[in-house]
């Protein structure tokens, strides 16, 4: 069973039996989104030729800004561009 199918089942259960707990349902929705992305990436990579270290690093960097809490999207993008260029964001 794919991750997405299992996550969709968990969301259904959360929505049906824990509808009074919006945080639990929201977490299940977030888990489903992440599972769909993971399944998609695995399918695409299975069909692609092997990636170089640089290509893998660049793809991994796409996810990195998401981990920074409470920062504006513009600030996160500016910081990442500065890191990739080897300079400061100012």
Secondary structure, 3 states (H helix, E strand, C coil): CCHHHHHHHHHHHHHHHCCCCHHHHHHHHHHHHHHHHHHHHHHHHHHCCCCCHHHHHHHHHHHHHHHCCCCCHHHHHHHHHHHHHCCCCC
